[in-house]
Amino acid sequence: MPKAAQQLDRVLRAELDSLTARSLYRHRRIVEGPQGAEIAANGRRLLNFSSNDYLGLAAHPALAEAARRGLDQYGTGSGAAHLVTGHTRAHHALEEELAEFVQRPQALLFPSGYLANLGIAGALVKRGDLVVEDRLNHASLLDAGLLSGARFARYAHTDTDALHRRLATAARCTLVMTDSVFSMDGDLAPLPALARECEQAQAVLMVDDAHGFGVLGAQGCGVLEHFGLGTDAVPVLMATLGKALGTCGAFVAGSEALIETLIQRARTYIYTTAPPAAWAEATRAALRLVRTESWRREKLHALIARFRAGAAALDLPLLDSRTAIQPLMIGDAASALTVSDALAERGILAVAIRPPTVPAGSARLRLTLTAAHSDAQVDQLLDALTHVMRSVSR
Ligand SMILES: Cc1ncc(COP(=O)(O)O)c(C=O)c1O
């Protein structure tokens, strides 16, 4: 091996070994077959409490059937970026249907939520502007703020007074970005209060509804429906399609001027190949199910209540979350791995979430419930937790 390559590998190996020593090394598990309440991972069948497939749509036959029709009609690849030859009738119809669903004039698709967030900040702010974010925002929002070139400030988690103080700093344009449902904590941003602060300070509020879209609100329209907020309160709405909708990608919805600006200026929209049209067709099928099968949301919320009641009876250290994300707090990374492994021994997949995804000392199992689970499976999780938590606290 040439010397520079050997030296690089030595440095990397030392860093990787240090991650292992601190219980922070991450392994991928190889999944065989579809998502569901049970999955086959690393050659074992496990009850899955770690996916974001909140409505149980990721392996729904209607989505697969729509994708097959899309493949027949459009082929596999989109061939180019949306602004070249990649934007098909299927993509366009999905954008129109999403916009109508969230009651906004227009929507724009992105290949992922990460890219959507980078694209929004990159297009809306620049040097001399200010981006303000909740400290516990998703990494893609934090990166979006950091990379935007604007001044970047964070406020204490869900602390509206702290946001108020940040907004006192003068800037040409201020963009406030927040998760709606915090991805690792499961709690909700205090959106009505955030919207009031932004309105008073003439700041633009952007909400990432990755974990609310499809799940929150009677119709599944997401966090704004949950809080009964009008579209003016949140001029920039983003949501992902890889969670409750069971496919992947994301969209941004807002005014015509906002969406046309993103088309002209968002580099992560312009300079990337459009996702396949078959994906757009599958997502349209998912949106139809979100609209017509409200029993999925009702079932999910009943399972959340069942799990929380059982966990309270067992005195399990859960965070105060009413959403499908139910974090079980452990503390140090090594113990989180021990608990996760012990649950796997009992047939339960509950992935340990460690720093830097969460702050040091707050490693946890991010348990998630989906409409695909049954009451009996939730009870099985509670039963396994009873045994495992007792053995680690000994
Ligand atoms: C709040 C939030 N925003 C954005 C993303 C990124 O979305 P994507 O996975 O589509 O890149 C995620 C998770 O994946 C998320 O939890």
The ligand as a Gaussian input file, in Angstrom:
#p B3LYP/6-31G(d) Opt

LIG

0 1
 C      -36.789000      15.339000      12.432000
 C      -36.090000      14.735000      11.250000
 N      -35.818000      15.506000      10.191000
 C      -35.192000      15.019000       9.111000
 C      -34.813000      13.710000       9.043000
 C      -34.107000      13.227000       7.818000
 O      -35.000000      12.659000       6.935000
 P      -34.493000      11.608000       5.856000
 O      -34.266000      10.319000       6.581000
 O      -35.575000      11.549000       4.858000
 O      -33.205000      12.165000       5.312000
 C      -35.116000      12.848000      10.112000
 C      -34.785000      11.408000      10.144000
 O      -34.466000      10.708000       9.305000
 C      -35.759000      13.374000      11.248000
 O      -36.014000      12.606000      12.305000

